[in-house]
């Protein structure tokens, strides 16, 4: 995975966008969990690092469980409509 940290090369990017007022902020998203011991070094290499566990953890704090139940029921209802037609 650490070979992917430089996939977004800002020097190459500036060839296309040379009118930037400020340097872009680098972000790195991965479906794999990055352990805390590696996170700091990964952030230095790749910018802001978002892994699956941290994304879920961040949103879970603000989650309104009742909305998920409503959404779940709506998906079930739509699925049944599609299957019965």
GUFI-27407 format. One record per residue (C-alpha): residue number from 0; residue in three letters; x, y, z. Coordinates in steps of 0.1 Angstrom, whole numbers, plus 5000, padded with zeros to 4 digits. Example, Ala and Ser with C-alpha at 12.3 -4.5 7.8 and 13.67 -1.06 7.14 Angstrom:
GUFI-27407
<keti><n>0</n><res>ALA</res><east>5123</east><north>4955</north><up>5078</up></keti>
<keti><n>1</n><res>SER</res><east>5137</east><north>4989</north><up>5071</up></keti>
***
This chain:
GUFI-27407
<keti><n>0</n><res>UNK</res><east>5000</east><north>5000</north><up>5000</up></keti>
<keti><n>1</n><res>UNK</res><east>5028</east><north>5025</north><up>5008</up></keti>
<keti><n>2</n><res>UNK</res><east>5038</east><north>5024</north><up>4971</up></keti>
<keti><n>3</n><res>UNK</res><east>5005</east><north>5043</north><up>4964</up></keti>
<keti><n>4</n><res>UNK</res><east>5014</east><north>5073</north><up>4986</up></keti>
<keti><n>5</n><res>UNK</res><east>5029</east><north>5092</north><up>4957</up></keti>
<keti><n>6</n><res>UNK</res><east>5002</east><north>5084</north><up>4931</up></keti>
<keti><n>7</n><res>UNK</res><east>4991</east><north>5120</north><up>4934</up></keti>
<keti><n>8</n><res>UNK</res><east>5022</east><north>5139</north><up>4923</up></keti>
<keti><n>9</n><res>UNK</res><east>5017</east><north>5176</north><up>4929</up></keti>
<keti><n>10</n><res>UNK</res><east>5046</east><north>5185</north><up>4905</up></keti>
<keti><n>11</n><res>UNK</res><east>5028</east><north>5167</north><up>4877</up></keti>
<keti><n>12</n><res>UNK</res><east>4995</east><north>5182</north><up>4888</up></keti>
<keti><n>13</n><res>UNK</res><east>5008</east><north>5218</north><up>4885</up></keti>
<keti><n>14</n><res>UNK</res><east>5015</east><north>5212</north><up>4848</up></keti>
<keti><n>15</n><res>UNK</res><east>4977</east><north>5212</north><up>4844</up></keti>
<keti><n>16</n><res>UNK</res><east>4968</east><north>5237</north><up>4870</up></keti>
<keti><n>17</n><res>UNK</res><east>4994</east><north>5264</north><up>4872</up></keti>
<keti><n>18</n><res>UNK</res><east>4971</east><north>5292</north><up>4884</up></keti>
<keti><n>19</n><res>UNK</res><east>4966</east><north>5278</north><up>4920</up></keti>
<keti><n>20</n><res>UNK</res><east>4968</east><north>5305</north><up>4946</up></keti>
<keti><n>21</n><res>UNK</res><east>4976</east><north>5280</north><up>4974</up></keti>
<keti><n>22</n><res>UNK</res><east>4991</east><north>5245</north><up>4972</up></keti>
<keti><n>23</n><res>UNK</res><east>4965</east><north>5218</north><up>4971</up></keti>
<keti><n>24</n><res>UNK</res><east>4960</east><north>5196</north><up>5001</up></keti>
<keti><n>25</n><res>UNK</res><east>4968</east><north>5159</north><up>4995</up></keti>
<keti><n>26</n><res>UNK</res><east>4943</east><north>5132</north><up>5007</up></keti>
<keti><n>27</n><res>UNK</res><east>4948</east><north>5095</north><up>5006</up></keti>
<keti><n>28</n><res>UNK</res><east>4918</east><north>5071</north><up>5010</up></keti>
<keti><n>29</n><res>UNK</res><east>4922</east><north>5034</north><up>5014</up></keti>
<keti><n>30</n><res>UNK</res><east>4898</east><north>5005</north><up>5021</up></keti>
<keti><n>31</n><res>UNK</res><east>4924</east><north>4990</north><up>5044</up></keti>
<keti><n>32</n><res>UNK</res><east>4929</east><north>4999</north><up>5081</up></keti>
<keti><n>33</n><res>UNK</res><east>4962</east><north>5017</north><up>5088</up></keti>
<keti><n>34</n><res>UNK</res><east>4974</east><north>5010</north><up>5124</up></keti>
<keti><n>35</n><res>UNK</res><east>4981</east><north>5040</north><up>5145</up></keti>
<keti><n>36</n><res>UNK</res><east>5019</east><north>5032</north><up>5146</up></keti>
<keti><n>37</n><res>UNK</res><east>5020</east><north>5037</north><up>5108</up></keti>
<keti><n>38</n><res>UNK</res><east>4994</east><north>5065</north><up>5105</up></keti>
<keti><n>39</n><res>UNK</res><east>5018</east><north>5094</north><up>5113</up></keti>
<keti><n>40</n><res>UNK</res><east>5044</east><north>5083</north><up>5087</up></keti>
<keti><n>41</n><res>UNK</res><east>5016</east><north>5076</north><up>5062</up></keti>
<keti><n>42</n><res>UNK</res><east>5003</east><north>5111</north><up>5067</up></keti>
<keti><n>43</n><res>UNK</res><east>5037</east><north>5126</north><up>5061</up></keti>
<keti><n>44</n><res>UNK</res><east>5040</east><north>5107</north><up>5028</up></keti>
<keti><n>45</n><res>UNK</res><east>5004</east><north>5109</north><up>5015</up></keti>
<keti><n>46</n><res>UNK</res><east>4987</east><north>5138</north><up>5032</up></keti>
<keti><n>47</n><res>UNK</res><east>4954</east><north>5134</north><up>5051</up></keti>
<keti><n>48</n><res>UNK</res><east>4949</east><north>5096</north><up>5054</up></keti>
<keti><n>49</n><res>UNK</res><east>4914</east><north>5082</north><up>5055</up></keti>
<keti><n>50</n><res>UNK</res><east>4910</east><north>5045</north><up>5061</up></keti>
<keti><n>51</n><res>UNK</res><east>4877</east><north>5025</north><up>5063</up></keti>
<keti><n>52</n><res>UNK</res><east>4877</east><north>5023</north><up>5101</up></keti>
<keti><n>53</n><res>UNK</res><east>4884</east><north>5059</north><up>5107</up></keti>
<keti><n>54</n><res>UNK</res><east>4858</east><north>5071</north><up>5082</up></keti>
<keti><n>55</n><res>UNK</res><east>4831</east><north>5049</north><up>5098</up></keti>
<keti><n>56</n><res>UNK</res><east>4842</east><north>5059</north><up>5133</up></keti>
<keti><n>57</n><res>UNK</res><east>4840</east><north>5096</north><up>5124</up></keti>
<keti><n>58</n><res>UNK</res><east>4805</east><north>5094</north><up>5110</up></keti>
<keti><n>59</n><res>UNK</res><east>4792</east><north>5070</north><up>5136</up></keti>
<keti><n>60</n><res>UNK</res><east>4794</east><north>5097</north><up>5163</up></keti>
<keti><n>61</n><res>UNK</res><east>4769</east><north>5118</north><up>5144</up></keti>
<keti><n>62</n><res>UNK</res><east>4747</east><north>5091</north><up>5132</up></keti>
<keti><n>63</n><res>UNK</res><east>4710</east><north>5093</north><up>5137</up></keti>
<keti><n>64</n><res>UNK</res><east>4699</east><north>5057</north><up>5141</up></keti>
<keti><n>65</n><res>UNK</res><east>4663</east><north>5064</north><up>5134</up></keti>
<keti><n>66</n><res>UNK</res><east>4671</east><north>5078</north><up>5100</up></keti>
<keti><n>67</n><res>UNK</res><east>4689</east><north>5045</north><up>5091</up></keti>
<keti><n>68</n><res>UNK</res><east>4659</east><north>5025</north><up>5102</up></keti>
<keti><n>69</n><res>UNK</res><east>4637</east><north>5047</north><up>5079</up></keti>
<keti><n>70</n><res>UNK</res><east>4661</east><north>5043</north><up>5051</up></keti>
<keti><n>71</n><res>UNK</res><east>4664</east><north>5006</north><up>5056</up></keti>
<keti><n>72</n><res>UNK</res><east>4626</east><north>5003</north><up>5054</up></keti>
<keti><n>73</n><res>UNK</res><east>4625</east><north>5024</north><up>5022</up></keti>
<keti><n>74</n><res>UNK</res><east>4651</east><north>5002</north><up>5006</up></keti>
<keti><n>75</n><res>UNK</res><east>4632</east><north>4970</north><up>5015</up></keti>
<keti><n>76</n><res>UNK</res><east>4600</east><north>4985</north><up>5001</up></keti>
<keti><n>77</n><res>UNK</res><east>4616</east><north>4995</north><up>4968</up></keti>
<keti><n>78</n><res>UNK</res><east>4633</east><north>4961</north><up>4965</up></keti>
<keti><n>79</n><res>UNK</res><east>4600</east><north>4943</north><up>4970</up></keti>
<keti><n>80</n><res>UNK</res><east>4584</east><north>4965</north><up>4943</up></keti>
<keti><n>81</n><res>UNK</res><east>4611</east><north>4956</north><up>4918</up></keti>
<keti><n>82</n><res>UNK</res><east>4610</east><north>4919</north><up>4926</up></keti>
<keti><n>83</n><res>UNK</res><east>4572</east><north>4917</north><up>4924</up></keti>
<keti><n>84</n><res>UNK</res><east>4568</east><north>4935</north><up>4890</up></keti>
***
